Amino acid sequence: MPVDEYSAYLGSEGSKHFEFLFVDDGSTDSTLDLLKNLSENFTHCSCLHLEKNVGKAEAIRSAVIDSRSTNCEYIGYFDADLATPLSELQRLRSVAMEYNNAQLIIGSRIKILGMTDIKRKLRRHYIGRIFATIVSNMLKLPIYDTQCGAKLIKTEKAIKIFKDSFISRWLFDVELIFRLKKLTSQPENEIVEMPLKRWEDKAVSKIKATYFFIAPLDLLRIYLRYS
């Protein structure tokens, strides 16, 4: 966990626009102590500890339904490894202020020559593009990147979207958009994608190789549930 990056940003003036809720997903190392230390040093920062590991989808869901989240106009989530740098938070906020009707703002890993710095393994890029095309057709929405771990959701909608557990442990981002479609009359106007200026593939994948055979079944279950 890049503690120094968090500390530097939390101490900056720009961070005062945000409330930070760190989720410790049943860690067995020193993560919880690091998060508690950040919470003690910065007043706009707090920590939610989950006794046992529940996975990314349920960890984010626990944070969204936590009472500390409901006072904000938007609820967002970022991957803890900061693949998306914290500097992108202000850009997401600016998009929310510009598009008043936006219910969901998605950070997208789009390579634009001379404008974005997206560092992604080539194999994962191609797999991602195939997956995104399939999902976009299922959703009937021209979404470029459903899986990027940088999103803002209107709080009123987020509370409804995250009320119930998700079908899939790893494809909850897709299910999230299906749920939002059920709650909005014009999703094509209420979902906004923002190309990230910077993104770097930092994570060591925790997904077992066998899941790539299960993922299509998860995707089909999501599609059948909400279509």
PyMOL commands that place a pseudoatom at each C-alpha (Angstrom):
pseudoatom trace, name=CA, resn=MET, resi=1, chain=A, elem=C, hetatm=0, pos=[0.000, 0.000, 0.000]
pseudoatom trace, name=CA, resn=PRO, resi=2, chain=A, elem=C, hetatm=0, pos=[1.551, 3.369, -1.051]
pseudoatom trace, name=CA, resn=VAL, resi=3, chain=A, elem=C, hetatm=0, pos=[1.164, 5.070, 2.350]
pseudoatom trace, name=CA, resn=ASP, resi=4, chain=A, elem=C, hetatm=0, pos=[3.410, 8.016, 1.450]
pseudoatom trace, name=CA, resn=GLU, resi=5, chain=A, elem=C, hetatm=0, pos=[1.239, 8.861, -1.578]
pseudoatom trace, name=CA, resn=TYR, resi=6, chain=A, elem=C, hetatm=0, pos=[-1.894, 8.755, 0.547]
pseudoatom trace, name=CA, resn=SER, resi=7, chain=A, elem=C, hetatm=0, pos=[-0.330, 10.923, 3.255]
pseudoatom trace, name=CA, resn=ALA, resi=8, chain=A, elem=C, hetatm=0, pos=[0.879, 13.496, 0.751]
pseudoatom trace, name=CA, resn=TYR, resi=9, chain=A, elem=C, hetatm=0, pos=[-2.538, 13.757, -0.893]
pseudoatom trace, name=CA, resn=LEU, resi=10, chain=A, elem=C, hetatm=0, pos=[-4.525, 13.741, 2.350]
pseudoatom trace, name=CA, resn=GLY, resi=11, chain=A, elem=C, hetatm=0, pos=[-2.405, 16.646, 3.535]
pseudoatom trace, name=CA, resn=SER, resi=12, chain=A, elem=C, hetatm=0, pos=[-3.060, 18.674, 0.373]
pseudoatom trace, name=CA, resn=GLU, resi=13, chain=A, elem=C, hetatm=0, pos=[-5.704, 21.337, -0.062]
pseudoatom trace, name=CA, resn=GLY, resi=14, chain=A, elem=C, hetatm=0, pos=[-7.391, 19.454, -2.914]
pseudoatom trace, name=CA, resn=SER, resi=15, chain=A, elem=C, hetatm=0, pos=[-8.227, 16.487, -0.684]
pseudoatom trace, name=CA, resn=LYS, resi=16, chain=A, elem=C, hetatm=0, pos=[-10.501, 18.642, 1.499]
pseudoatom trace, name=CA, resn=HIS, resi=17, chain=A, elem=C, hetatm=0, pos=[-13.287, 18.208, -1.070]
pseudoatom trace, name=CA, resn=PHE, resi=18, chain=A, elem=C, hetatm=0, pos=[-13.473, 14.503, -0.211]
pseudoatom trace, name=CA, resn=GLU, resi=19, chain=A, elem=C, hetatm=0, pos=[-14.162, 12.186, 2.709]
pseudoatom trace, name=CA, resn=PHE, resi=20, chain=A, elem=C, hetatm=0, pos=[-12.038, 9.027, 2.659]
pseudoatom trace, name=CA, resn=LEU, resi=21, chain=A, elem=C, hetatm=0, pos=[-13.236, 5.682, 4.009]
pseudoatom trace, name=CA, resn=PHE, resi=22, chain=A, elem=C, hetatm=0, pos=[-10.583, 2.970, 3.827]
pseudoatom trace, name=CA, resn=VAL, resi=23, chain=A, elem=C, hetatm=0, pos=[-11.819, -0.629, 3.949]
pseudoatom trace, name=CA, resn=ASP, resi=24, chain=A, elem=C, hetatm=0, pos=[-9.646, -3.311, 5.509]
pseudoatom trace, name=CA, resn=ASP, resi=25, chain=A, elem=C, hetatm=0, pos=[-10.921, -6.536, 3.959]
pseudoatom trace, name=CA, resn=GLY, resi=26, chain=A, elem=C, hetatm=0, pos=[-9.920, -8.970, 6.692]
pseudoatom trace, name=CA, resn=SER, resi=27, chain=A, elem=C, hetatm=0, pos=[-6.188, -8.387, 6.244]
pseudoatom trace, name=CA, resn=THR, resi=28, chain=A, elem=C, hetatm=0, pos=[-3.717, -10.534, 8.181]
pseudoatom trace, name=CA, resn=ASP, resi=29, chain=A, elem=C, hetatm=0, pos=[-0.707, -8.219, 7.820]
pseudoatom trace, name=CA, resn=SER, resi=30, chain=A, elem=C, hetatm=0, pos=[-0.076, -4.657, 9.036]
pseudoatom trace, name=CA, resn=THR, resi=31, chain=A, elem=C, hetatm=0, pos=[-2.627, -3.033, 6.683]
pseudoatom trace, name=CA, resn=LEU, resi=32, chain=A, elem=C, hetatm=0, pos=[-5.152, -2.291, 9.422]
pseudoatom trace, name=CA, resn=ASP, resi=33, chain=A, elem=C, hetatm=0, pos=[-2.537, -0.496, 11.539]
pseudoatom trace, name=CA, resn=LEU, resi=34, chain=A, elem=C, hetatm=0, pos=[-1.522, 1.632, 8.545]
pseudoatom trace, name=CA, resn=LEU, resi=35, chain=A, elem=C, hetatm=0, pos=[-5.143, 2.588, 7.862]
pseudoatom trace, name=CA, resn=LYS, resi=36, chain=A, elem=C, hetatm=0, pos=[-5.814, 3.406, 11.505]
pseudoatom trace, name=CA, resn=ASN, resi=37, chain=A, elem=C, hetatm=0, pos=[-2.732, 5.620, 11.525]
pseudoatom trace, name=CA, resn=LEU, resi=38, chain=A, elem=C, hetatm=0, pos=[-3.983, 7.543, 8.477]
pseudoatom trace, name=CA, resn=SER, resi=39, chain=A, elem=C, hetatm=0, pos=[-7.396, 7.926, 10.121]
pseudoatom trace, name=CA, resn=GLU, resi=40, chain=A, elem=C, hetatm=0, pos=[-5.825, 9.328, 13.283]
pseudoatom trace, name=CA, resn=ASN, resi=41, chain=A, elem=C, hetatm=0, pos=[-3.690, 11.830, 11.377]
pseudoatom trace, name=CA, resn=PHE, resi=42, chain=A, elem=C, hetatm=0, pos=[-6.354, 13.203, 9.006]
pseudoatom trace, name=CA, resn=THR, resi=43, chain=A, elem=C, hetatm=0, pos=[-9.820, 14.315, 10.126]
pseudoatom trace, name=CA, resn=HIS, resi=44, chain=A, elem=C, hetatm=0, pos=[-11.438, 13.639, 6.732]
pseudoatom trace, name=CA, resn=CYS, resi=45, chain=A, elem=C, hetatm=0, pos=[-10.252, 10.039, 6.778]
pseudoatom trace, name=CA, resn=SER, resi=46, chain=A, elem=C, hetatm=0, pos=[-11.738, 6.987, 8.545]
pseudoatom trace, name=CA, resn=CYS, resi=47, chain=A, elem=C, hetatm=0, pos=[-11.385, 3.209, 8.461]
pseudoatom trace, name=CA, resn=LEU, resi=48, chain=A, elem=C, hetatm=0, pos=[-13.851, 0.334, 8.184]
pseudoatom trace, name=CA, resn=HIS, resi=49, chain=A, elem=C, hetatm=0, pos=[-12.520, -3.018, 9.411]
pseudoatom trace, name=CA, resn=LEU, resi=50, chain=A, elem=C, hetatm=0, pos=[-14.078, -6.254, 8.156]
pseudoatom trace, name=CA, resn=GLU, resi=51, chain=A, elem=C, hetatm=0, pos=[-13.294, -9.213, 10.396]
pseudoatom trace, name=CA, resn=LYS, resi=52, chain=A, elem=C, hetatm=0, pos=[-12.950, -11.688, 7.519]
pseudoatom trace, name=CA, resn=ASN, resi=53, chain=A, elem=C, hetatm=0, pos=[-12.058, -11.371, 3.862]
pseudoatom trace, name=CA, resn=VAL, resi=54, chain=A, elem=C, hetatm=0, pos=[-15.210, -10.957, 1.764]
pseudoatom trace, name=CA, resn=GLY, resi=55, chain=A, elem=C, hetatm=0, pos=[-13.775, -9.897, -1.598]
pseudoatom trace, name=CA, resn=LYS, resi=56, chain=A, elem=C, hetatm=0, pos=[-13.756, -6.605, -3.469]
pseudoatom trace, name=CA, resn=ALA, resi=57, chain=A, elem=C, hetatm=0, pos=[-17.471, -6.469, -4.330]
pseudoatom trace, name=CA, resn=GLU, resi=58, chain=A, elem=C, hetatm=0, pos=[-18.691, -7.054, -0.780]
pseudoatom trace, name=CA, resn=ALA, resi=59, chain=A, elem=C, hetatm=0, pos=[-15.977, -4.820, 0.720]
pseudoatom trace, name=CA, resn=ILE, resi=60, chain=A, elem=C, hetatm=0, pos=[-17.080, -1.891, -1.448]
pseudoatom trace, name=CA, resn=ARG, resi=61, chain=A, elem=C, hetatm=0, pos=[-20.734, -2.675, -0.724]
pseudoatom trace, name=CA, resn=SER, resi=62, chain=A, elem=C, hetatm=0, pos=[-19.994, -2.571, 3.029]
pseudoatom trace, name=CA, resn=ALA, resi=63, chain=A, elem=C, hetatm=0, pos=[-18.405, 0.857, 2.614]
pseudoatom trace, name=CA, resn=VAL, resi=64, chain=A, elem=C, hetatm=0, pos=[-21.278, 2.244, 0.538]
pseudoatom trace, name=CA, resn=ILE, resi=65, chain=A, elem=C, hetatm=0, pos=[-23.933, 1.239, 3.081]
pseudoatom trace, name=CA, resn=ASP, resi=66, chain=A, elem=C, hetatm=0, pos=[-21.823, 2.529, 5.980]
pseudoatom trace, name=CA, resn=SER, resi=67, chain=A, elem=C, hetatm=0, pos=[-23.505, 5.587, 7.556]
pseudoatom trace, name=CA, resn=ARG, resi=68, chain=A, elem=C, hetatm=0, pos=[-20.355, 7.682, 7.043]
pseudoatom trace, name=CA, resn=SER, resi=69, chain=A, elem=C, hetatm=0, pos=[-20.838, 7.543, 3.272]
pseudoatom trace, name=CA, resn=THR, resi=70, chain=A, elem=C, hetatm=0, pos=[-24.402, 8.814, 3.042]
pseudoatom trace, name=CA, resn=ASN, resi=71, chain=A, elem=C, hetatm=0, pos=[-23.655, 12.491, 3.751]
pseudoatom trace, name=CA, resn=CYS, resi=72, chain=A, elem=C, hetatm=0, pos=[-21.858, 12.989, 0.428]
pseudoatom trace, name=CA, resn=GLU, resi=73, chain=A, elem=C, hetatm=0, pos=[-23.430, 13.909, -2.909]
pseudoatom trace, name=CA, resn=TYR, resi=74, chain=A, elem=C, hetatm=0, pos=[-21.387, 11.219, -4.671]
pseudoatom trace, name=CA, resn=ILE, resi=75, chain=A, elem=C, hetatm=0, pos=[-19.846, 7.982, -3.447]
pseudoatom trace, name=CA, resn=GLY, resi=76, chain=A, elem=C, hetatm=0, pos=[-16.785, 6.724, -5.259]
pseudoatom trace, name=CA, resn=TYR, resi=77, chain=A, elem=C, hetatm=0, pos=[-14.233, 3.949, -5.048]
pseudoatom trace, name=CA, resn=PHE, resi=78, chain=A, elem=C, hetatm=0, pos=[-10.588, 3.617, -6.029]
pseudoatom trace, name=CA, resn=ASP, resi=79, chain=A, elem=C, hetatm=0, pos=[-8.279, 0.595, -5.996]
pseudoatom trace, name=CA, resn=ALA, resi=80, chain=A, elem=C, hetatm=0, pos=[-6.004, 0.794, -2.950]
pseudoatom trace, name=CA, resn=ASP, resi=81, chain=A, elem=C, hetatm=0, pos=[-2.826, 0.230, -4.992]
pseudoatom trace, name=CA, resn=LEU, resi=82, chain=A, elem=C, hetatm=0, pos=[-3.484, 3.587, -6.723]
pseudoatom trace, name=CA, resn=ALA, resi=83, chain=A, elem=C, hetatm=0, pos=[-3.332, 2.205, -10.237]
pseudoatom trace, name=CA, resn=THR, resi=84, chain=A, elem=C, hetatm=0, pos=[-5.473, 5.286, -10.761]
pseudoatom trace, name=CA, resn=PRO, resi=85, chain=A, elem=C, hetatm=0, pos=[-3.557, 8.129, -9.045]
pseudoatom trace, name=CA, resn=LEU, resi=86, chain=A, elem=C, hetatm=0, pos=[-5.373, 10.264, -6.491]
pseudoatom trace, name=CA, resn=SER, resi=87, chain=A, elem=C, hetatm=0, pos=[-4.896, 13.305, -8.729]
pseudoatom trace, name=CA, resn=GLU, resi=88, chain=A, elem=C, hetatm=0, pos=[-7.708, 11.901, -10.899]
pseudoatom trace, name=CA, resn=LEU, resi=89, chain=A, elem=C, hetatm=0, pos=[-10.195, 12.419, -8.051]
pseudoatom trace, name=CA, resn=GLN, resi=90, chain=A, elem=C, hetatm=0, pos=[-10.441, 16.134, -8.758]
pseudoatom trace, name=CA, resn=ARG, resi=91, chain=A, elem=C, hetatm=0, pos=[-11.020, 15.462, -12.465]
pseudoatom trace, name=CA, resn=LEU, resi=92, chain=A, elem=C, hetatm=0, pos=[-13.858, 13.045, -11.636]
pseudoatom trace, name=CA, resn=ARG, resi=93, chain=A, elem=C, hetatm=0, pos=[-15.344, 15.676, -9.331]
pseudoatom trace, name=CA, resn=SER, resi=94, chain=A, elem=C, hetatm=0, pos=[-15.104, 18.285, -12.110]
pseudoatom trace, name=CA, resn=VAL, resi=95, chain=A, elem=C, hetatm=0, pos=[-17.031, 15.992, -14.467]
pseudoatom trace, name=CA, resn=ALA, resi=96, chain=A, elem=C, hetatm=0, pos=[-19.714, 15.522, -11.780]
pseudoatom trace, name=CA, resn=MET, resi=97, chain=A, elem=C, hetatm=0, pos=[-20.036, 19.306, -11.453]
pseudoatom trace, name=CA, resn=GLU, resi=98, chain=A, elem=C, hetatm=0, pos=[-20.189, 19.774, -15.234]
pseudoatom trace, name=CA, resn=TYR, resi=99, chain=A, elem=C, hetatm=0, pos=[-22.762, 17.045, -15.915]
pseudoatom trace, name=CA, resn=ASN, resi=100, chain=A, elem=C, hetatm=0, pos=[-25.496, 17.731, -13.379]
pseudoatom trace, name=CA, resn=ASN, resi=101, chain=A, elem=C, hetatm=0, pos=[-27.566, 14.751, -14.486]
pseudoatom trace, name=CA, resn=ALA, resi=102, chain=A, elem=C, hetatm=0, pos=[-24.679, 12.260, -14.209]
pseudoatom trace, name=CA, resn=GLN, resi=103, chain=A, elem=C, hetatm=0, pos=[-25.586, 9.324, -11.970]
pseudoatom trace, name=CA, resn=LEU, resi=104, chain=A, elem=C, hetatm=0, pos=[-22.413, 7.331, -12.688]
pseudoatom trace, name=CA, resn=ILE, resi=105, chain=A, elem=C, hetatm=0, pos=[-19.000, 8.603, -13.755]
pseudoatom trace, name=CA, resn=ILE, resi=106, chain=A, elem=C, hetatm=0, pos=[-16.550, 5.975, -14.959]
pseudoatom trace, name=CA, resn=GLY, resi=107, chain=A, elem=C, hetatm=0, pos=[-12.820, 6.425, -15.281]
pseudoatom trace, name=CA, resn=SER, resi=108, chain=A, elem=C, hetatm=0, pos=[-11.781, 4.847, -18.590]
pseudoatom trace, name=CA, resn=ARG, resi=109, chain=A, elem=C, hetatm=0, pos=[-8.352, 3.555, -19.568]
pseudoatom trace, name=CA, resn=ILE, resi=110, chain=A, elem=C, hetatm=0, pos=[-8.311, 4.974, -23.078]
pseudoatom trace, name=CA, resn=LYS, resi=111, chain=A, elem=C, hetatm=0, pos=[-4.990, 5.530, -24.806]
pseudoatom trace, name=CA, resn=ILE, resi=112, chain=A, elem=C, hetatm=0, pos=[-5.056, 8.905, -26.555]
pseudoatom trace, name=CA, resn=LEU, resi=113, chain=A, elem=C, hetatm=0, pos=[-1.815, 9.867, -28.247]
pseudoatom trace, name=CA, resn=GLY, resi=114, chain=A, elem=C, hetatm=0, pos=[-0.150, 12.805, -26.508]
pseudoatom trace, name=CA, resn=MET, resi=115, chain=A, elem=C, hetatm=0, pos=[-2.918, 13.151, -23.917]
pseudoatom trace, name=CA, resn=THR, resi=116, chain=A, elem=C, hetatm=0, pos=[-3.021, 10.046, -21.713]
pseudoatom trace, name=CA, resn=ASP, resi=117, chain=A, elem=C, hetatm=0, pos=[-0.422, 7.829, -20.051]
pseudoatom trace, name=CA, resn=ILE, resi=118, chain=A, elem=C, hetatm=0, pos=[-1.999, 4.376, -19.734]
pseudoatom trace, name=CA, resn=LYS, resi=119, chain=A, elem=C, hetatm=0, pos=[0.402, 1.565, -18.810]
pseudoatom trace, name=CA, resn=ARG, resi=120, chain=A, elem=C, hetatm=0, pos=[-1.342, -1.770, -19.207]
pseudoatom trace, name=CA, resn=LYS, resi=121, chain=A, elem=C, hetatm=0, pos=[0.005, -5.216, -20.058]
pseudoatom trace, name=CA, resn=LEU, resi=122, chain=A, elem=C, hetatm=0, pos=[-0.720, -5.960, -23.712]
pseudoatom trace, name=CA, resn=ARG, resi=123, chain=A, elem=C, hetatm=0, pos=[-2.378, -9.325, -23.029]
pseudoatom trace, name=CA, resn=ARG, resi=124, chain=A, elem=C, hetatm=0, pos=[-4.686, -7.804, -20.417]
pseudoatom trace, name=CA, resn=HIS, resi=125, chain=A, elem=C, hetatm=0, pos=[-5.476, -4.923, -22.776]
pseudoatom trace, name=CA, resn=TYR, resi=126, chain=A, elem=C, hetatm=0, pos=[-6.678, -7.258, -25.548]
pseudoatom trace, name=CA, resn=ILE, resi=127, chain=A, elem=C, hetatm=0, pos=[-8.650, -9.456, -23.139]
pseudoatom trace, name=CA, resn=GLY, resi=128, chain=A, elem=C, hetatm=0, pos=[-10.173, -6.291, -21.714]
pseudoatom trace, name=CA, resn=ARG, resi=129, chain=A, elem=C, hetatm=0, pos=[-11.203, -4.999, -25.129]
pseudoatom trace, name=CA, resn=ILE, resi=130, chain=A, elem=C, hetatm=0, pos=[-12.909, -8.279, -26.049]
pseudoatom trace, name=CA, resn=PHE, resi=131, chain=A, elem=C, hetatm=0, pos=[-14.703, -8.358, -22.695]
pseudoatom trace, name=CA, resn=ALA, resi=132, chain=A, elem=C, hetatm=0, pos=[-15.740, -4.693, -22.936]
pseudoatom trace, name=CA, resn=THR, resi=133, chain=A, elem=C, hetatm=0, pos=[-17.189, -5.212, -26.416]
pseudoatom trace, name=CA, resn=ILE, resi=134, chain=A, elem=C, hetatm=0, pos=[-19.290, -8.158, -25.217]
pseudoatom trace, name=CA, resn=VAL, resi=135, chain=A, elem=C, hetatm=0, pos=[-20.516, -6.250, -22.163]
pseudoatom trace, name=CA, resn=SER, resi=136, chain=A, elem=C, hetatm=0, pos=[-21.280, -3.118, -24.175]
pseudoatom trace, name=CA, resn=ASN, resi=137, chain=A, elem=C, hetatm=0, pos=[-23.471, -5.175, -26.522]
pseudoatom trace, name=CA, resn=MET, resi=138, chain=A, elem=C, hetatm=0, pos=[-25.239, -6.809, -23.568]
pseudoatom trace, name=CA, resn=LEU, resi=139, chain=A, elem=C, hetatm=0, pos=[-25.896, -3.452, -21.928]
pseudoatom trace, name=CA, resn=LYS, resi=140, chain=A, elem=C, hetatm=0, pos=[-26.824, -1.833, -25.244]
pseudoatom trace, name=CA, resn=LEU, resi=141, chain=A, elem=C, hetatm=0, pos=[-24.650, 1.089, -24.162]
pseudoatom trace, name=CA, resn=PRO, resi=142, chain=A, elem=C, hetatm=0, pos=[-21.404, 2.258, -25.844]
pseudoatom trace, name=CA, resn=ILE, resi=143, chain=A, elem=C, hetatm=0, pos=[-19.253, 1.857, -22.710]
pseudoatom trace, name=CA, resn=TYR, resi=144, chain=A, elem=C, hetatm=0, pos=[-15.525, 1.553, -23.370]
pseudoatom trace, name=CA, resn=ASP, resi=145, chain=A, elem=C, hetatm=0, pos=[-14.314, 0.349, -19.971]
pseudoatom trace, name=CA, resn=THR, resi=146, chain=A, elem=C, hetatm=0, pos=[-16.563, -1.174, -17.301]
pseudoatom trace, name=CA, resn=GLN, resi=147, chain=A, elem=C, hetatm=0, pos=[-13.804, -2.672, -15.136]
pseudoatom trace, name=CA, resn=CYS, resi=148, chain=A, elem=C, hetatm=0, pos=[-11.632, 0.304, -14.204]
pseudoatom trace, name=CA, resn=GLY, resi=149, chain=A, elem=C, hetatm=0, pos=[-11.515, 0.714, -10.421]
pseudoatom trace, name=CA, resn=ALA, resi=150, chain=A, elem=C, hetatm=0, pos=[-12.281, 4.443, -10.438]
pseudoatom trace, name=CA, resn=LYS, resi=151, chain=A, elem=C, hetatm=0, pos=[-15.944, 5.420, -10.290]
pseudoatom trace, name=CA, resn=LEU, resi=152, chain=A, elem=C, hetatm=0, pos=[-18.270, 8.036, -8.801]
pseudoatom trace, name=CA, resn=ILE, resi=153, chain=A, elem=C, hetatm=0, pos=[-21.954, 7.252, -8.200]
pseudoatom trace, name=CA, resn=LYS, resi=154, chain=A, elem=C, hetatm=0, pos=[-24.716, 9.602, -7.112]
pseudoatom trace, name=CA, resn=THR, resi=155, chain=A, elem=C, hetatm=0, pos=[-25.280, 8.715, -3.450]
pseudoatom trace, name=CA, resn=GLU, resi=156, chain=A, elem=C, hetatm=0, pos=[-29.032, 8.280, -3.778]
pseudoatom trace, name=CA, resn=LYS, resi=157, chain=A, elem=C, hetatm=0, pos=[-28.509, 5.736, -6.563]
pseudoatom trace, name=CA, resn=ALA, resi=158, chain=A, elem=C, hetatm=0, pos=[-25.477, 4.105, -4.909]
pseudoatom trace, name=CA, resn=ILE, resi=159, chain=A, elem=C, hetatm=0, pos=[-27.453, 3.216, -1.780]
pseudoatom trace, name=CA, resn=LYS, resi=160, chain=A, elem=C, hetatm=0, pos=[-30.052, 1.443, -3.933]
pseudoatom trace, name=CA, resn=ILE, resi=161, chain=A, elem=C, hetatm=0, pos=[-27.491, -0.221, -6.207]
pseudoatom trace, name=CA, resn=PHE, resi=162, chain=A, elem=C, hetatm=0, pos=[-25.428, -1.608, -3.322]
pseudoatom trace, name=CA, resn=LYS, resi=163, chain=A, elem=C, hetatm=0, pos=[-28.383, -2.592, -1.120]
pseudoatom trace, name=CA, resn=ASP, resi=164, chain=A, elem=C, hetatm=0, pos=[-28.139, -6.286, -2.071]
pseudoatom trace, name=CA, resn=SER, resi=165, chain=A, elem=C, hetatm=0, pos=[-25.126, -8.555, -2.554]
pseudoatom trace, name=CA, resn=PHE, resi=166, chain=A, elem=C, hetatm=0, pos=[-23.754, -9.024, -6.051]
pseudoatom trace, name=CA, resn=ILE, resi=167, chain=A, elem=C, hetatm=0, pos=[-23.954, -12.213, -8.110]
pseudoatom trace, name=CA, resn=SER, resi=168, chain=A, elem=C, hetatm=0, pos=[-20.291, -12.193, -9.091]
pseudoatom trace, name=CA, resn=ARG, resi=169, chain=A, elem=C, hetatm=0, pos=[-17.279, -11.597, -6.858]
pseudoatom trace, name=CA, resn=TRP, resi=170, chain=A, elem=C, hetatm=0, pos=[-15.244, -10.134, -9.736]
pseudoatom trace, name=CA, resn=LEU, resi=171, chain=A, elem=C, hetatm=0, pos=[-17.739, -8.801, -12.303]
pseudoatom trace, name=CA, resn=PHE, resi=172, chain=A, elem=C, hetatm=0, pos=[-19.716, -6.628, -9.916]
pseudoatom trace, name=CA, resn=ASP, resi=173, chain=A, elem=C, hetatm=0, pos=[-18.812, -3.502, -11.965]
pseudoatom trace, name=CA, resn=VAL, resi=174, chain=A, elem=C, hetatm=0, pos=[-20.909, -4.925, -14.788]
pseudoatom trace, name=CA, resn=GLU, resi=175, chain=A, elem=C, hetatm=0, pos=[-23.776, -5.827, -12.482]
pseudoatom trace, name=CA, resn=LEU, resi=176, chain=A, elem=C, hetatm=0, pos=[-23.594, -2.322, -11.010]
pseudoatom trace, name=CA, resn=ILE, resi=177, chain=A, elem=C, hetatm=0, pos=[-24.313, -0.807, -14.426]
pseudoatom trace, name=CA, resn=PHE, resi=178, chain=A, elem=C, hetatm=0, pos=[-27.157, -3.275, -15.068]
pseudoatom trace, name=CA, resn=ARG, resi=179, chain=A, elem=C, hetatm=0, pos=[-28.691, -2.252, -11.730]
pseudoatom trace, name=CA, resn=LEU, resi=180, chain=A, elem=C, hetatm=0, pos=[-28.314, 1.431, -12.554]
pseudoatom trace, name=CA, resn=LYS, resi=181, chain=A, elem=C, hetatm=0, pos=[-30.094, 0.896, -15.885]
pseudoatom trace, name=CA, resn=LYS, resi=182, chain=A, elem=C, hetatm=0, pos=[-33.080, -0.415, -13.933]
pseudoatom trace, name=CA, resn=LEU, resi=183, chain=A, elem=C, hetatm=0, pos=[-33.152, 2.789, -11.876]
pseudoatom trace, name=CA, resn=THR, resi=184, chain=A, elem=C, hetatm=0, pos=[-32.770, 5.359, -14.667]
pseudoatom trace, name=CA, resn=SER, resi=185, chain=A, elem=C, hetatm=0, pos=[-34.929, 6.287, -17.643]
pseudoatom trace, name=CA, resn=GLN, resi=186, chain=A, elem=C, hetatm=0, pos=[-32.069, 7.522, -19.850]
pseudoatom trace, name=CA, resn=PRO, resi=187, chain=A, elem=C, hetatm=0, pos=[-28.875, 5.665, -18.886]
pseudoatom trace, name=CA, resn=GLU, resi=188, chain=A, elem=C, hetatm=0, pos=[-27.120, 6.851, -22.050]
pseudoatom trace, name=CA, resn=ASN, resi=189, chain=A, elem=C, hetatm=0, pos=[-27.370, 10.403, -20.682]
pseudoatom trace, name=CA, resn=GLU, resi=190, chain=A, elem=C, hetatm=0, pos=[-26.739, 9.603, -17.019]
pseudoatom trace, name=CA, resn=ILE, resi=191, chain=A, elem=C, hetatm=0, pos=[-23.552, 7.527, -17.380]
pseudoatom trace, name=CA, resn=VAL, resi=192, chain=A, elem=C, hetatm=0, pos=[-20.438, 9.532, -18.269]
pseudoatom trace, name=CA, resn=GLU, resi=193, chain=A, elem=C, hetatm=0, pos=[-17.019, 8.108, -19.139]
pseudoatom trace, name=CA, resn=MET, resi=194, chain=A, elem=C, hetatm=0, pos=[-13.943, 10.170, -18.383]
pseudoatom trace, name=CA, resn=PRO, resi=195, chain=A, elem=C, hetatm=0, pos=[-10.628, 9.180, -20.013]
pseudoatom trace, name=CA, resn=LEU, resi=196, chain=A, elem=C, hetatm=0, pos=[-8.022, 8.958, -17.267]
pseudoatom trace, name=CA, resn=LYS, resi=197, chain=A, elem=C, hetatm=0, pos=[-4.858, 10.946, -17.821]
pseudoatom trace, name=CA, resn=ARG, resi=198, chain=A, elem=C, hetatm=0, pos=[-2.793, 8.350, -15.980]
pseudoatom trace, name=CA, resn=TRP, resi=199, chain=A, elem=C, hetatm=0, pos=[-3.241, 4.696, -15.094]
pseudoatom trace, name=CA, resn=GLU, resi=200, chain=A, elem=C, hetatm=0, pos=[-0.677, 1.986, -14.367]
pseudoatom trace, name=CA, resn=ASP, resi=201, chain=A, elem=C, hetatm=0, pos=[-1.220, -1.755, -14.033]
pseudoatom trace, name=CA, resn=LYS, resi=202, chain=A, elem=C, hetatm=0, pos=[0.192, -2.369, -10.551]
pseudoatom trace, name=CA, resn=ALA, resi=203, chain=A, elem=C, hetatm=0, pos=[-1.895, -5.217, -9.204]
pseudoatom trace, name=CA, resn=VAL, resi=204, chain=A, elem=C, hetatm=0, pos=[-0.723, -8.777, -8.854]
pseudoatom trace, name=CA, resn=SER, resi=205, chain=A, elem=C, hetatm=0, pos=[-3.809, -10.644, -10.012]
pseudoatom trace, name=CA, resn=LYS, resi=206, chain=A, elem=C, hetatm=0, pos=[-5.631, -12.582, -7.289]
pseudoatom trace, name=CA, resn=ILE, resi=207, chain=A, elem=C, hetatm=0, pos=[-7.929, -14.189, -9.831]
pseudoatom trace, name=CA, resn=LYS, resi=208, chain=A, elem=C, hetatm=0, pos=[-7.287, -17.897, -10.327]
pseudoatom trace, name=CA, resn=ALA, resi=209, chain=A, elem=C, hetatm=0, pos=[-6.706, -18.994, -13.911]
pseudoatom trace, name=CA, resn=THR, resi=210, chain=A, elem=C, hetatm=0, pos=[-9.756, -21.273, -13.689]
pseudoatom trace, name=CA, resn=TYR, resi=211, chain=A, elem=C, hetatm=0, pos=[-11.996, -18.235, -13.194]
pseudoatom trace, name=CA, resn=PHE, resi=212, chain=A, elem=C, hetatm=0, pos=[-11.594, -17.305, -16.856]
pseudoatom trace, name=CA, resn=PHE, resi=213, chain=A, elem=C, hetatm=0, pos=[-13.734, -20.390, -17.579]
pseudoatom trace, name=CA, resn=ILE, resi=214, chain=A, elem=C, hetatm=0, pos=[-16.297, -19.365, -14.945]
pseudoatom trace, name=CA, resn=ALA, resi=215, chain=A, elem=C, hetatm=0, pos=[-16.463, -15.662, -15.913]
pseudoatom trace, name=CA, resn=PRO, resi=216, chain=A, elem=C, hetatm=0, pos=[-18.666, -16.223, -19.000]
pseudoatom trace, name=CA, resn=LEU, resi=217, chain=A, elem=C, hetatm=0, pos=[-21.157, -18.084, -16.778]
pseudoatom trace, name=CA, resn=ASP, resi=218, chain=A, elem=C, hetatm=0, pos=[-21.134, -15.217, -14.264]
pseudoatom trace, name=CA, resn=LEU, resi=219, chain=A, elem=C, hetatm=0, pos=[-21.700, -12.746, -17.092]
pseudoatom trace, name=CA, resn=LEU, resi=220, chain=A, elem=C, hetatm=0, pos=[-24.599, -14.839, -18.432]
pseudoatom trace, name=CA, resn=ARG, resi=221, chain=A, elem=C, hetatm=0, pos=[-26.171, -15.038, -14.966]
pseudoatom trace, name=CA, resn=ILE, resi=222, chain=A, elem=C, hetatm=0, pos=[-25.955, -11.246, -14.616]
pseudoatom trace, name=CA, resn=TYR, resi=223, chain=A, elem=C, hetatm=0, pos=[-27.456, -10.720, -18.065]
pseudoatom trace, name=CA, resn=LEU, resi=224, chain=A, elem=C, hetatm=0, pos=[-30.351, -13.119, -17.413]
pseudoatom trace, name=CA, resn=ARG, resi=225, chain=A, elem=C, hetatm=0, pos=[-31.061, -11.563, -14.015]
pseudoatom trace, name=CA, resn=TYR, resi=226, chain=A, elem=C, hetatm=0, pos=[-31.401, -7.995, -15.288]
pseudoatom trace, name=CA, resn=SER, resi=227, chain=A, elem=C, hetatm=0, pos=[-32.447, -8.260, -18.935]
for i in range(1, 227): cmd.bond("trace and resi %d" % i, "trace and resi %d" % (i + 1))
show_as sticks, trace
zoom trace
